[in-house]
């Protein structure tokens, strides 16, 4: 039982860590795309 709980905790931790990395990458990509759009299309 303890090993199962440990595996579950590790799995959740890895998923959360990967999700945060993906979110940061998407955030940076969206910011770069937004800046490029502003540069190409000045309002």
PDBQT receptor file of N, H, CA, C and O in Angstrom, charges set to zero:
ATOM      1  N   UNK A   1       0.853  -1.214   0.000  1.00  0.00    +0.000 N 
ATOM      2  CA  UNK A   1       0.000   0.000   0.000  1.00  0.00    +0.000 C 
ATOM      3  C   UNK A   1       0.880   1.253   0.000  1.00  0.00    +0.000 C 
ATOM      4  O   UNK A   1       0.621   2.205  -0.737  1.00  0.00    +0.000 OA
ATOM      5  N   UNK A   2       1.917   1.241   0.830  1.00  0.00    +0.000 N 
ATOM      6  H   UNK A   2       2.127   0.468   1.429  1.00  0.00    +0.000 HD
ATOM      7  CA  UNK A   2       2.789   2.418   0.900  1.00  0.00    +0.000 C 
ATOM      8  C   UNK A   2       3.491   2.648  -0.441  1.00  0.00    +0.000 C 
ATOM      9  O   UNK A   2       3.651   3.789  -0.874  1.00  0.00    +0.000 OA
ATOM     10  N   UNK A   3       3.908   1.562  -1.094  1.00  0.00    +0.000 N 
ATOM     11  H   UNK A   3       3.778   0.635  -0.742  1.00  0.00    +0.000 HD
ATOM     12  CA  UNK A   3       4.586   1.712  -2.388  1.00  0.00    +0.000 C 
ATOM     13  C   UNK A   3       3.622   2.273  -3.424  1.00  0.00    +0.000 C 
ATOM     14  O   UNK A   3       4.018   3.082  -4.263  1.00  0.00    +0.000 OA
ATOM     15  N   UNK A   4       2.357   1.852  -3.375  1.00  0.00    +0.000 N 
ATOM     16  H   UNK A   4       2.035   1.195  -2.693  1.00  0.00    +0.000 HD
ATOM     17  CA  UNK A   4       1.358   2.360  -4.320  1.00  0.00    +0.000 C 
ATOM     18  C   UNK A   4       1.151   3.856  -4.111  1.00  0.00    +0.000 C 
ATOM     19  O   UNK A   4       1.075   4.622  -5.072  1.00  0.00    +0.000 OA
ATOM     20  N   UNK A   5       1.059   4.266  -2.841  1.00  0.00    +0.000 N 
ATOM     21  H   UNK A   5       1.120   3.644  -2.061  1.00  0.00    +0.000 HD
ATOM     22  CA  UNK A   5       0.884   5.691  -2.533  1.00  0.00    +0.000 C 
ATOM     23  C   UNK A   5       2.099   6.478  -3.014  1.00  0.00    +0.000 C 
ATOM     24  O   UNK A   5       1.957   7.571  -3.562  1.00  0.00    +0.000 OA
ATOM     25  N   UNK A   6       3.293   5.922  -2.810  1.00  0.00    +0.000 N 
ATOM     26  H   UNK A   6       3.408   5.034  -2.365  1.00  0.00    +0.000 HD
ATOM     27  CA  UNK A   6       4.516   6.599  -3.232  1.00  0.00    +0.000 C 
ATOM     28  C   UNK A   6       4.527   6.774  -4.745  1.00  0.00    +0.000 C 
ATOM     29  O   UNK A   6       4.873   7.843  -5.248  1.00  0.00    +0.000 OA
ATOM     30  N   UNK A   7       4.145   5.719  -5.475  1.00  0.00    +0.000 N 
ATOM     31  H   UNK A   7       3.864   4.850  -5.067  1.00  0.00    +0.000 HD
ATOM     32  CA  UNK A   7       4.098   5.793  -6.939  1.00  0.00    +0.000 C 
ATOM     33  C   UNK A   7       3.092   6.853  -7.381  1.00  0.00    +0.000 C 
ATOM     34  O   UNK A   7       3.356   7.612  -8.313  1.00  0.00    +0.000 OA
ATOM     35  N   UNK A   8       1.942   6.904  -6.715  1.00  0.00    +0.000 N 
ATOM     36  H   UNK A   8       1.728   6.287  -5.958  1.00  0.00    +0.000 HD
ATOM     37  CA  UNK A   8       0.920   7.886  -7.078  1.00  0.00    +0.000 C 
ATOM     38  C   UNK A   8       1.445   9.305  -6.849  1.00  0.00    +0.000 C 
ATOM     39  O   UNK A   8       1.256  10.182  -7.692  1.00  0.00    +0.000 OA
ATOM     40  N   UNK A   9       2.105   9.529  -5.707  1.00  0.00    +0.000 N 
ATOM     41  H   UNK A   9       2.259   8.816  -5.023  1.00  0.00    +0.000 HD
ATOM     42  CA  UNK A   9       2.640  10.860  -5.391  1.00  0.00    +0.000 C 
ATOM     43  C   UNK A   9       3.681  11.269  -6.422  1.00  0.00    +0.000 C 
ATOM     44  O   UNK A   9       3.674  12.404  -6.899  1.00  0.00    +0.000 OA
ATOM     45  N   UNK A  10       4.587  10.339  -6.773  1.00  0.00    +0.000 N 
ATOM     46  H   UNK A  10       4.593   9.417  -6.386  1.00  0.00    +0.000 HD
ATOM     47  CA  UNK A  10       5.630  10.640  -7.760  1.00  0.00    +0.000 C 
ATOM     48  C   UNK A  10       5.001  10.946  -9.110  1.00  0.00    +0.000 C 
ATOM     49  O   UNK A  10       5.419  11.879  -9.795  1.00  0.00    +0.000 OA
ATOM     50  N   UNK A  11       3.985  10.155  -9.501  1.00  0.00    +0.000 N 
ATOM     51  H   UNK A  11       3.644   9.397  -8.944  1.00  0.00    +0.000 HD
ATOM     52  CA  UNK A  11       3.331  10.374 -10.794  1.00  0.00    +0.000 C 
ATOM     53  C   UNK A  11       2.666  11.745 -10.838  1.00  0.00    +0.000 C 
ATOM     54  O   UNK A  11       2.808  12.478 -11.816  1.00  0.00    +0.000 OA
ATOM     55  N   UNK A  12       1.945  12.085  -9.781  1.00  0.00    +0.000 N 
ATOM     56  H   UNK A  12       1.830  11.489  -8.986  1.00  0.00    +0.000 HD
ATOM     57  CA  UNK A  12       1.275  13.395  -9.728  1.00  0.00    +0.000 C 
ATOM     58  C   UNK A  12       2.302  14.519  -9.763  1.00  0.00    +0.000 C 
ATOM     59  O   UNK A  12       2.094  15.538 -10.422  1.00  0.00    +0.000 OA
ATOM     60  N   UNK A  13       3.411  14.332  -9.052  1.00  0.00    +0.000 N 
ATOM     61  H   UNK A  13       3.580  13.505  -8.517  1.00  0.00    +0.000 HD
ATOM     62  CA  UNK A  13       4.461  15.355  -9.034  1.00  0.00    +0.000 C 
ATOM     63  C   UNK A  13       5.059  15.560 -10.414  1.00  0.00    +0.000 C 
ATOM     64  O   UNK A  13       5.261  16.697 -10.842  1.00  0.00    +0.000 OA
ATOM     65  N   UNK A  14       5.346  14.458 -11.119  1.00  0.00    +0.000 N 
ATOM     66  H   UNK A  14       5.182  13.535 -10.771  1.00  0.00    +0.000 HD
ATOM     67  CA  UNK A  14       5.928  14.558 -12.465  1.00  0.00    +0.000 C 
ATOM     68  C   UNK A  14       4.950  15.237 -13.417  1.00  0.00    +0.000 C 
ATOM     69  O   UNK A  14       5.348  16.076 -14.225  1.00  0.00    +0.000 OA
ATOM     70  N   UNK A  15       3.663  14.873 -13.323  1.00  0.00    +0.000 N 
ATOM     71  H   UNK A  15       3.340  14.191 -12.666  1.00  0.00    +0.000 HD
ATOM     72  CA  UNK A  15       2.648  15.473 -14.205  1.00  0.00    +0.000 C 
ATOM     73  C   UNK A  15       2.538  16.972 -13.922  1.00  0.00    +0.000 C 
ATOM     74  O   UNK A  15       2.473  17.779 -14.849  1.00  0.00    +0.000 OA
ATOM     75  N   UNK A  16       2.519  17.340 -12.645  1.00  0.00    +0.000 N 
ATOM     76  H   UNK A  16       2.572  16.684 -11.892  1.00  0.00    +0.000 HD
ATOM     77  CA  UNK A  16       2.407  18.756 -12.286  1.00  0.00    +0.000 C 
ATOM     78  C   UNK A  16       3.641  19.519 -12.756  1.00  0.00    +0.000 C 
ATOM     79  O   UNK A  16       3.521  20.632 -13.268  1.00  0.00    +0.000 OA
ATOM     80  N   UNK A  17       4.835  18.927 -12.586  1.00  0.00    +0.000 N 
ATOM     81  H   UNK A  17       4.933  18.023 -12.170  1.00  0.00    +0.000 HD
ATOM     82  CA  UNK A  17       6.079  19.571 -13.008  1.00  0.00    +0.000 C 
ATOM     83  C   UNK A  17       6.071  19.776 -14.516  1.00  0.00    +0.000 C 
ATOM     84  O   UNK A  17       6.430  20.851 -14.996  1.00  0.00    +0.000 OA
ATOM     85  N   UNK A  18       5.666  18.759 -15.268  1.00  0.00    +0.000 N 
ATOM     86  H   UNK A  18       5.375  17.885 -14.878  1.00  0.00    +0.000 HD
ATOM     87  CA  UNK A  18       5.606  18.872 -16.728  1.00  0.00    +0.000 C 
ATOM     88  C   UNK A  18       4.580  19.906 -17.155  1.00  0.00    +0.000 C 
ATOM     89  O   UNK A  18       4.797  20.644 -18.116  1.00  0.00    +0.000 OA
ATOM     90  N   UNK A  19       3.464  19.960 -16.443  1.00  0.00    +0.000 N 
ATOM     91  H   UNK A  19       3.287  19.361 -15.663  1.00  0.00    +0.000 HD
ATOM     92  CA  UNK A  19       2.409  20.918 -16.792  1.00  0.00    +0.000 C 
ATOM     93  C   UNK A  19       2.901  22.348 -16.585  1.00  0.00    +0.000 C 
ATOM     94  O   UNK A  19       2.605  23.230 -17.390  1.00  0.00    +0.000 OA
ATOM     95  N   UNK A  20       3.651  22.578 -15.509  1.00  0.00    +0.000 N 
ATOM     96  H   UNK A  20       3.891  21.861 -14.854  1.00  0.00    +0.000 HD
ATOM     97  CA  UNK A  20       4.160  23.926 -15.252  1.00  0.00    +0.000 C 
ATOM     98  C   UNK A  20       5.161  24.328 -16.325  1.00  0.00    +0.000 C 
ATOM     99  O   UNK A  20       5.174  25.476 -16.767  1.00  0.00    +0.000 OA
ATOM    100  N   UNK A  21       6.010  23.372 -16.749  1.00  0.00    +0.000 N 
ATOM    101  H   UNK A  21       5.999  22.439 -16.390  1.00  0.00    +0.000 HD
ATOM    102  CA  UNK A  21       6.992  23.672 -17.802  1.00  0.00    +0.000 C 
ATOM    103  C   UNK A  21       6.273  24.008 -19.097  1.00  0.00    +0.000 C 
ATOM    104  O   UNK A  21       6.622  24.979 -19.769  1.00  0.00    +0.000 OA
ATOM    105  N   UNK A  22       5.266  23.210 -19.455  1.00  0.00    +0.000 N 
ATOM    106  H   UNK A  22       4.982  22.421 -18.909  1.00  0.00    +0.000 HD
ATOM    107  CA  UNK A  22       4.511  23.461 -20.688  1.00  0.00    +0.000 C 
ATOM    108  C   UNK A  22       3.813  24.813 -20.609  1.00  0.00    +0.000 C 
ATOM    109  O   UNK A  22       3.784  25.561 -21.586  1.00  0.00    +0.000 OA
ATOM    110  N   UNK A  23       3.250  25.125 -19.441  1.00  0.00    +0.000 N 
ATOM    111  H   UNK A  23       3.273  24.517 -18.647  1.00  0.00    +0.000 HD
ATOM    112  CA  UNK A  23       2.552  26.402 -19.279  1.00  0.00    +0.000 C 
ATOM    113  C   UNK A  23       3.520  27.571 -19.448  1.00  0.00    +0.000 C 
ATOM    114  O   UNK A  23       3.185  28.571 -20.081  1.00  0.00    +0.000 OA
ATOM    115  N   UNK A  24       4.733  27.442 -18.876  1.00  0.00    +0.000 N 
ATOM    116  H   UNK A  24       5.006  26.629 -18.361  1.00  0.00    +0.000 HD
ATOM    117  CA  UNK A  24       5.720  28.522 -19.011  1.00  0.00    +0.000 C 
ATOM    118  C   UNK A  24       6.128  28.687 -20.471  1.00  0.00    +0.000 C 
ATOM    119  O   UNK A  24       6.243  29.809 -20.964  1.00  0.00    +0.000 OA
ATOM    120  N   UNK A  25       6.348  27.564 -21.167  1.00  0.00    +0.000 N 
ATOM    121  H   UNK A  25       6.255  26.652 -20.767  1.00  0.00    +0.000 HD
ATOM    122  CA  UNK A  25       6.750  27.644 -22.575  1.00  0.00    +0.000 C 
ATOM    123  C   UNK A  25       5.644  28.279 -23.403  1.00  0.00    +0.000 C 
ATOM    124  O   UNK A  25       5.916  29.124 -24.255  1.00  0.00    +0.000 OA
ATOM    125  N   UNK A  26       4.396  27.880 -23.161  1.00  0.00    +0.000 N 
ATOM    126  H   UNK A  26       4.175  27.194 -22.468  1.00  0.00    +0.000 HD
ATOM    127  CA  UNK A  26       3.273  28.455 -23.912  1.00  0.00    +0.000 C 
ATOM    128  C   UNK A  26       3.144  29.943 -23.610  1.00  0.00    +0.000 C 
ATOM    129  O   UNK A  26       2.842  30.738 -24.500  1.00  0.00    +0.000 OA
ATOM    130  N   UNK A  27       3.374  30.318 -22.349  1.00  0.00    +0.000 N 
ATOM    131  H   UNK A  27       3.619  29.672 -21.626  1.00  0.00    +0.000 HD
ATOM    132  CA  UNK A  27       3.282  31.726 -21.971  1.00  0.00    +0.000 C 
ATOM    133  C   UNK A  27       4.341  32.540 -22.704  1.00  0.00    +0.000 C 
ATOM    134  O   UNK A  27       4.045  33.612 -23.233  1.00  0.00    +0.000 OA
ATOM    135  N   UNK A  28       5.586  32.033 -22.738  1.00  0.00    +0.000 N 
ATOM    136  H   UNK A  28       5.826  31.163 -22.308  1.00  0.00    +0.000 HD
ATOM    137  CA  UNK A  28       6.658  32.744 -23.443  1.00  0.00    +0.000 C 
ATOM    138  C   UNK A  28       6.346  32.829 -24.929  1.00  0.00    +0.000 C 
ATOM    139  O   UNK A  28       6.541  33.877 -25.546  1.00  0.00    +0.000 OA
ATOM    140  N   UNK A  29       5.864  31.735 -25.508  1.00  0.00    +0.000 N 
ATOM    141  H   UNK A  29       5.706  30.884 -25.007  1.00  0.00    +0.000 HD
ATOM    142  CA  UNK A  29       5.560  31.719 -26.943  1.00  0.00    +0.000 C 
ATOM    143  C   UNK A  29       4.453  32.712 -27.264  1.00  0.00    +0.000 C 
ATOM    144  O   UNK A  29       4.522  33.421 -28.268  1.00  0.00    +0.000 OA
ATOM    145  N   UNK A  30       3.428  32.764 -26.410  1.00  0.00    +0.000 N 
ATOM    146  H   UNK A  30       3.371  32.188 -25.595  1.00  0.00    +0.000 HD
ATOM    147  CA  UNK A  30       2.312  33.685 -26.657  1.00  0.00    +0.000 C 
ATOM    148  C   UNK A  30       2.783  35.131 -26.536  1.00  0.00    +0.000 C 
ATOM    149  O   UNK A  30       2.350  35.991 -27.303  1.00  0.00    +0.000 OA
ATOM    150  N   UNK A  31       3.668  35.404 -25.577  1.00  0.00    +0.000 N 
ATOM    151  H   UNK A  31       4.020  34.705 -24.953  1.00  0.00    +0.000 HD
ATOM    152  CA  UNK A  31       4.190  36.767 -25.407  1.00  0.00    +0.000 C 
ATOM    153  C   UNK A  31       5.018  37.162 -26.622  1.00  0.00    +0.000 C 
ATOM    154  O   UNK A  31       4.887  38.277 -27.126  1.00  0.00    +0.000 OA
ATOM    155  N   UNK A  32       5.875  36.250 -27.098  1.00  0.00    +0.000 N 
ATOM    156  H   UNK A  32       5.981  35.343 -26.688  1.00  0.00    +0.000 HD
ATOM    157  CA  UNK A  32       6.693  36.553 -28.277  1.00  0.00    +0.000 C 
ATOM    158  C   UNK A  32       5.803  36.785 -29.487  1.00  0.00    +0.000 C 
ATOM    159  O   UNK A  32       6.044  37.712 -30.260  1.00  0.00    +0.000 OA
ATOM    160  N   UNK A  33       4.776  35.954 -29.663  1.00  0.00    +0.000 N 
ATOM    161  H   UNK A  33       4.581  35.201 -29.034  1.00  0.00    +0.000 HD
ATOM    162  CA  UNK A  33       3.869  36.106 -30.805  1.00  0.00    +0.000 C 
ATOM    163  C   UNK A  33       3.120  37.430 -30.695  1.00  0.00    +0.000 C 
ATOM    164  O   UNK A  33       2.921  38.117 -31.697  1.00  0.00    +0.000 OA
ATOM    165  N   UNK A  34       2.705  37.789 -29.478  1.00  0.00    +0.000 N 
ATOM    166  H   UNK A  34       2.867  37.230 -28.665  1.00  0.00    +0.000 HD
ATOM    167  CA  UNK A  34       1.975  39.045 -29.275  1.00  0.00    +0.000 C 
ATOM    168  C   UNK A  34       2.868  40.243 -29.606  1.00  0.00    +0.000 C 
ATOM    169  O   UNK A  34       2.429  41.197 -30.250  1.00  0.00    +0.000 OA
ATOM    170  N   UNK A  35       4.130  40.180 -29.157  1.00  0.00    +0.000 N 
ATOM    171  H   UNK A  35       4.486  39.405 -28.634  1.00  0.00    +0.000 HD
ATOM    172  CA  UNK A  35       5.063  41.275 -29.445  1.00  0.00    +0.000 C 
ATOM    173  C   UNK A  35       5.327  41.375 -30.942  1.00  0.00    +0.000 C 
ATOM    174  O   UNK A  35       5.379  42.475 -31.491  1.00  0.00    +0.000 OA
ATOM    175  N   UNK A  36       5.495  40.234 -31.605  1.00  0.00    +0.000 N 
ATOM    176  H   UNK A  36       5.453  39.340 -31.159  1.00  0.00    +0.000 HD
ATOM    177  CA  UNK A  36       5.763  40.256 -33.047  1.00  0.00    +0.000 C 
ATOM    178  C   UNK A  36       4.569  40.841 -33.791  1.00  0.00    +0.000 C 
ATOM    179  O   UNK A  36       4.740  41.574 -34.765  1.00  0.00    +0.000 OA
ATOM    180  N   UNK A  37       3.356  40.518 -33.334  1.00  0.00    +0.000 N 
ATOM    181  H   UNK A  37       3.217  39.922 -32.543  1.00  0.00    +0.000 HD
ATOM    182  CA  UNK A  37       2.158  41.070 -33.978  1.00  0.00    +0.000 C 
ATOM    183  C   UNK A  37       2.100  42.581 -33.772  1.00  0.00    +0.000 C 
ATOM    184  O   UNK A  37       1.715  43.321 -34.677  1.00  0.00    +0.000 OA
ATOM    185  N   UNK A  38       2.481  43.034 -32.586  1.00  0.00    +0.000 N 
ATOM    186  H   UNK A  38       2.794  42.433 -31.850  1.00  0.00    +0.000 HD
ATOM    187  CA  UNK A  38       2.468  44.476 -32.308  1.00  0.00    +0.000 C 
ATOM    188  C   UNK A  38       3.495  45.183 -33.195  1.00  0.00    +0.000 C 
ATOM    189  O   UNK A  38       3.232  46.269 -33.711  1.00  0.00    +0.000 OA
ATOM    190  N   UNK A  39       4.675  44.557 -33.370  1.00  0.00    +0.000 N 
ATOM    191  H   UNK A  39       4.889  43.675 -32.950  1.00  0.00    +0.000 HD
ATOM    192  CA  UNK A  39       5.717  45.178 -34.190  1.00  0.00    +0.000 C 
ATOM    193  C   UNK A  39       5.286  45.238 -35.652  1.00  0.00    +0.000 C 
ATOM    194  O   UNK A  39       5.496  46.249 -36.322  1.00  0.00    +0.000 OA
ATOM    195  N   UNK A  40       4.680  44.154 -36.150  1.00  0.00    +0.000 N 
ATOM    196  H   UNK A  40       4.509  43.333 -35.606  1.00  0.00    +0.000 HD
ATOM    197  CA  UNK A  40       4.302  44.117 -37.563  1.00  0.00    +0.000 C 
ATOM    198  C   UNK A  40       3.053  44.943 -37.811  1.00  0.00    +0.000 C 
ATOM    199  O   UNK A  40       2.895  45.519 -38.887  1.00  0.00    +0.000 OA
ATOM    200  N   UNK A  41       2.153  45.009 -36.816  1.00  0.00    +0.000 N 
ATOM    201  H   UNK A  41       2.282  44.542 -35.941  1.00  0.00    +0.000 HD
ATOM    202  CA  UNK A  41       0.909  45.758 -36.992  1.00  0.00    +0.000 C 
ATOM    203  C   UNK A  41       0.760  46.815 -35.906  1.00  0.00    +0.000 C 
ATOM    204  O   UNK A  41       0.062  46.580 -34.920  1.00  0.00    +0.000 OA
ATOM    205  N   UNK A  42       1.393  47.965 -36.058  1.00  0.00    +0.000 N 
ATOM    206  H   UNK A  42       1.960  48.156 -36.859  1.00  0.00    +0.000 HD
ATOM    207  CA  UNK A  42       1.258  49.031 -35.050  1.00  0.00    +0.000 C 
ATOM    208  C   UNK A  42      -0.149  49.601 -35.060  1.00  0.00    +0.000 C 
ATOM    209  O   UNK A  42      -0.703  49.878 -36.124  1.00  0.00    +0.000 OA
ATOM    210  N   UNK A  43      -0.723  49.775 -33.890  1.00  0.00    +0.000 N 
ATOM    211  H   UNK A  43      -0.273  49.550 -33.026  1.00  0.00    +0.000 HD
ATOM    212  CA  UNK A  43      -2.091  50.303 -33.810  1.00  0.00    +0.000 C 
ATOM    213  C   UNK A  43      -2.053  51.823 -33.729  1.00  0.00    +0.000 C 
ATOM    214  O   UNK A  43      -3.101  52.464 -33.655  1.00  0.00    +0.000 OA
TER     215      UNK A  43
